[in-house]
Amino acid sequence: MREKLICENGVKLISRFDKLALAVSGGRDSMALLDWFVSSGEYRGEFFVVHINHNLRGENSDADCALVKKYCDDRGVKLKIYSEDVKGFCKKGGYGTEQGARLVRRAIFSGLVKSGEAQRVVTAHHLQDFAESVLMHVFRGSGIDGLCGISEDDGTMIRPLLSTDRKTIEEYVAEKKVPYRDDESNFDESYTRNYLRNSAFPVLKKAYPNIERSLAMLAKQAFYAKSYFSENSVSPVEKDGEATLDLSALDQPSALASSSIFRALELIGARVDCESVHIESVKSLKDKKTGTRVCLPHYFEVERGKGKLYFYRKEEKDGTVLPFVGSRFEIGGYEVTLGSAGKLFLDVSKIPEGAVIRTRREGDRFKRFKGGEKSLGDYLTDVGCPLHLRDNIPVVAVGSRVLVVCGMEISDEVKTDENTKETIYIDTKRL
C-alpha cells in the first residue's frame, strides 16, 4: 500500500527537488502525504512541515494545529506554524472566506520559495480535487485555462497526488493508522465546492464511474491547447503587483487574446474567480476610449490606457497628510525617502514652512519644471499616468500648490540654481 499512495510520476516530480516544505492542515489527505514522506524512504532530500492556523474555527483550528505538532514532535520533523487573522484580512480586502484564505496561504508559500527556505511547497491535492476544479470552472463558464484544472507544478507548489484517488488515500490512512482530523466546515454546503463534492459529485459518479479520469484527460488536452496559445500570444508584464498588456493583444485571434488576458490575471492573483463573461468584457476595451475601466471580482479592475491595458486591484484613496519633516514617509502604498540619492532633487531652502506630503486633491495646481502651470490632473494626463494610479500618488504641497509629484517631476518653484546651498534627493518606490 505504501508504494501506491504516490504514483511513479508523482515520485519523479518530488525527486526533482532537494528541499521541500509540506503543507499539512491536519486533514486526512495532508496527513497521509506527511506520513509517506516520513515512512516511505523514497524521498532523499530535506523537508519540513508548514501548518497554517487560519483562526476560523476556534478550538477546532487549535486542535488541528496540536495534532500536526504532536505528529511532527514524535517523529522529529521540523515544523513551522503560522497563525493568521484570515477574517480580518477578508474584511479589510473585501474577500470571501475561501478566496481570502487561499490568498493568505499563497502569500506564505510564495515567501518560503522566494526566500530559498524551500524549492517548492508540496500540497495534498488529489484526483477528486482535480476533477472538482475542472467541473467548477466548466459550471462558471471558464475558458480553456480553467479546463486545465490544477497544475502539477506552478513554480511555487507541487502536487504529487493528482493521479491518486480518494479511495487509495483512505486505504493508506486506515492501513497505516495515520491520525487526522476532519474539518467540519468541509460539510457546509453553503460553500460551492462542498456542495459539488458532497452532493453533486456522487450523483455524477453513479452515472459516470470514471468521471475523475475522464476530466483529467480533458484537462490534459486543454493544457496542450493552452501551452500553444501561451507560446503564440502577446505576453503581459508584471511590476509592483500590477500587470500591463499591450493593447495589440486584443487584435489577436480570440483564443490568443483570451490567453493573454488570462495570463495577465494570473500575474495579479485574479484568475481563479474570473469567468468567460469577464474575459469578454476586457476584450470590449479595444473599442473604448482611454480611461475606460472594467470591474472584475474581488475589487480587481482593468483599465484601457494609451496603447496598454492595466490589470490591478483597486485601492482605497489614502487621505493621510504628513508634515514634510523627516527622511522617510509611507503614503498611498508608496515609500518616499529623502537623502543623497534619488530620481528627483530640489533646493531645500525653497520648500516653504508648512509643506506637507499627501495624495492629490481637487484643485491642485502644478508648475512644471521649466514649463507652465496647469491643474495636476491635466499634468498627469499629459505624462500618460493611468487613471487608477492618480489618487494615491504622493505629492509635496503647500495648500493647492504642488511642489513635487513624487517619482515624476519637481515644480519649477523648487529647482536648484547657482545659489543653492543644500540639495536634497527624493526616491519613490511602491511598497
Phi, psi and omega in degrees: 000324185303317183289338185282340186300313179244125183289172183302317180294326178294320178295319178298320179299311180298320187290350178286348186238145183263344186217113187233150170250134179259122176278112185236117182270336187107352177282173185304311187295311184288329177290325175296317178300313179300315181299321178298315180298321182287320193252341187282328183076007183274344176258125187263351184273190177270146174211155173218168185254141174243124175240129180250116175270108183283349181055042180255344190233024175057234183297330180294321176299317180295324180292322176301314181298318181296321179298311181298318181297316180297315180301314182292318179299317182295334185247006176069033180264131178296137183228134172245125181249131175245129176250116189239142176270078183293322179300314179296320178298316181294318180297316182293320185266354180075028181266155167286163184299314181298313181297315181296316179298320179297318180293321178298313179299315183299319180297318179294314181297317179298321179298320179296320181286315181296327180282347181087003178295329177215149176281328176208159171256128182265125177247164187258025176301132183242189188300319180291322174303316180300311181296318178298320180298316179297314181297318179300320178291324176298312183294331179278352182082033182291161173275197186294331179298318179294327180294341180288344178069215184267134181276152177292325182214113181253014180094341176240313182245145170240152187225083186287350182264009186297339177261004182262127181276165184297323181300319180298318179296317180298319179295320180298313182297318181293314182295319184270355182055048180283127178287146177199168177231139175277133175276112184299336180291343178292347181257004178275105187279009170287342173274130185304315183296322180294320178298315180298316184290316189270333184245306186286315187297317178301324178294315179297322183291330176296320180281326183229084187303331182259028187300323180297312181295323180295317179293327177295322178293319177300316181297323180296317178293322178296323179296319178301315180295316180300318180299319178296314180297320181296319182290339187243012181243165180294134183266137174281166179233136180251138175206131177053040177078007180238143177249141175239148182220129178302138181300337179300340179300331181281351175272353179288164170307151189307317182296321180289321177299317178299320179298315179298317181294315179300320181292324176296318178295323177299321183297331182254008177076026185249002190286327192305314185260012176269135184246179182302324180297326178289320179298318179295326179292325176294318179300329182294344179294344180305322185256014180257164181280160178303135180100347178292139183236151175242131180267135179241171179301151173061039173069014173279149180218161172232130180244137174274116177257196177281096179080003181220159169250135179249126179249126186199170173256128184296133179248146176291149178293134179270116182266012181297138174233123183237140174300140181280065182225131182118195184233354182210137182223143170242120183202137177064021182085013179240156170248123179247124183238134177256134181184216184256008178212148179160171183289324184246151174217154185208171178272115184302322185293345182268359175277114183294155174296140181092003178295145180230164170246130186203183172265170189290157179227161173300137178093355179297140178237148183219126176261108186298154175299118183056037180214185182273173180266144177202173178294150180299323178299318179294322178299314181296327175294316181300322183270004175075028178286124180302147183302320186291345180267344194292321186295333186249010175290126180291141175228149171261127188213158168235112187061232179265002178275115179269124182262330179217129168260101191302132181083356184236299188196152173260158176285154176300338183292335186243017181291153176282153176213191184294344180263359182294130179257330180223123178253137177237141181257147181237122179247132183233132176214156178285143177278000000 
